[in-house]
Amino acid sequence: MASSSSARRVVVTGLGTLSPLGHSVDAHWSGLLSGTSGAGPITKFDASDVRSKIACEVTGFDPADYLDDKQARRQDLFSQYGLVVSQQAFDDAGLDTDALSDEERDRIGVIMGTGVGGSNIFVDEVLNLEENGARRISPFFVPMMISNMGAGLIAMEHTLRGPNHCVVSACATGNDAITDGYLLMQQGHADAMLVGGTEASVNELCVGGFSSMRALSTRNDDPKSASRPFDADRDGFVIAEGAGALLLETLEHAQERGAPIYAEVAGIGKSNDAHHYAAPDPDGRGAALAMENALDDAGLAPTEVDHINMHATSTPVGDVIESDAVKTVFGEHAYDINLAATKSMTGHMLGAAGAAEAIASILAIRDGHVPPTINVEEVDEECDLNYTLHEPVEREVTAVLSNAFGFGGHNTTLAFTKFEE
């Protein structure tokens, strides 16, 4: 179904993922369907001094497998992740960027968002400053740290001169990158956009900061069950890292190439809670407004939605508010929708979460399977919807919403539908 707001239809033709469940889209999706937890003790730094000692890390990643040594040494990990998943998405879509004409390069852009950017180089250079003084700060510190460099490096790697920027909207970042690419193509500014989010924030600064806020789970003795959305005993989210990329194209551009089409970006919905810098609006008004706006933009009736990938981070407050917002928007149909909280398996990938969850939403359409929500032993009495607990569910999925809500009150909902001519 095309968006009612524009004649230019936008479709998804390529996917790429690095996640705590694996280094490819297939590994990520297989891990979700099998109910695998990517959580474990933190290995990337000595976590003995922080309250939360667990994370969902991308394990076994070696930049030398993807990048030359000089290139890798001059990039923060978040940029490395972004480059890898972008190449995966181009390959998946069958788009050889080496073969593009100059005119085509002018019409393809990149939006790669991040929540915290080059936090690893930031930590390293602050320590370097304290020990050796300002004159010893690396000349690559600024270009490695700044959040927009991931998007810039992808454009440089593939010589793409179309629209290019970085979205930074906390946990809504990945969804907002997809939204911006979608809108740019609808408005005629590009024929294709590589969009997504990347995050590499498992370091002492980021984990320590979230721990100090008491936002993270401290189930340190049982990491794999720590991320437990909707469970009565949930105690916070599990920090995670990774990246996700989607190649979006106008339908005309995709069909001219004979590109594979996974799904259609049918609509978007955005709002702000205007309530608190970290806590969601207790009435769920902003979350409901984002979902309502996405349905309206997509021309979807609430009863047409089969599945929602919930933001659901495993926080005591957020999971209840989001569930109530779903009931506000969908009424009785809320109980017929298969909801899922894939963060129960991946943890919270922050600025990359929206992209990884959009990919899961699209694959649910492709395969007719809704991934499970794991680790729920006793459902919170205030959470009474169908959260697809423990096992995946096979059902036809023609329309999906994917929610992302971030610190600062940012809410963005994406609507994906099965592609039809």
Buried (B, 14 or more C-beta within 10 A) or exposed (E): BBBEBBEBBBBBBBBBBBBBBBBBBEBBBEBBBBBBBBBBEBEBBEBEEBBBBBBBBBEEBEBEEBBEEEBBEBBBBBBBBBBBBBBBBBBBBEBEBEEBEEEBBBBBBBBBBBBBBBBBBBBBBEEBBEEEEEEEBBEBBEBBBBBBBBBBBBBEBBEBBBBBBBBBBBBBBBBBBBBBBBBBBBEEBBBBBBBBBBBBBBBBBBBBBBBEEEBBBBBBEEBBBBBBBBBBEBBBBBBBBBBBBBBBBBBEBBBEBEBEBBBBBBBBBBBBBEBEEEBBBEBBBBBBBBBBBBBBBBBBEBEBBBBBBBBBBBBEEBBBBBBBBBBBBBEEBBEEBBBBBBBBBBBBBBBBBBBBBBBBBBBBBBBBBBBBBBBBEEBBEEBEBBBBBEBBBEBEBBBBBBBBBBBBBBBBBBBBBBBEE
